Amino acid sequence: MFKALTVEREFGAGGGLIARKAAERLGWNLLDGALAGAVAREARIDRETAVRYDERVGSWWHRFHRAGLWSLAIEAGFAPDDVWFPDAESMAVFARQAIAKAAGTGKCVIVGRGAQCVLQGHEDVFHVFIYGPWRERVSRVRRRFNSPEKAGESIRLTDGERARYIRTYYGCDWKDPHLYQMMISSQIGLDRAAETIVDAIQQSKNGFHAASRKALPA
């Protein structure tokens, strides 16, 4: 039986809403925005800092200056083991730990953050990708952020960053169908999409066999 669900999504496709509806139907915990809190606890930092690096890839500029700050701290007399500055790469590591811990507990719906890669090969985890028509995505983003002129740009930038996050930290193609048991369009309606996902989970008596999935880099 499946005990966890991962939901990856195009920006504006309604994946977060579908995940919430699925979690409510299953009676499972939803880890979307709440995952940032879990990452913050793993890293022992404030939630705002965790959110800042959520599903992000650090820039060369940031990595360069982080190294400089580390050197200055050492010169100031701090022990190397006591010097640590949060960045996108370290947050990705903590996210991976939080995801693995949540899946171990079970009964959870995990949205994004590479969960489909972290838990790839787990027979008791169901993986879904949500996509949607461009016009519907633009309309949804406009309503959500009240920014009509920048909706399309926001979608392109966010999708690009999510794809880069998966490629950088897991060496995978974000939209590779082999990562998922189901890829579903939100065009059929958010409620119907959630129902379809829940039906697939509840009707499956056996988890997906790891042997049938391609190996992913550690």
Buried (B, 14 or more C-beta within 10 A) or exposed (E): EBBBBBBBBBBBBBBBBBBBBBBEBBEBBBBBEBBBBBBBBBBEBEBEBBBBBBBBBBEEEBEEEBEEEBEEBEEEEEEEEEBBEBBBBBBBEBBBBBBEEBBEEBBBBBBBBBBBBBBBBBBBBBBBBBBBEEEBBBBBBBEEEEEEEEBBEBBEEBBEBBBBBBEBBBEBEBBEEEBBBBBBBBBEEBEBBBBBBBEBBEEEEEBBEEEEBEEBEE
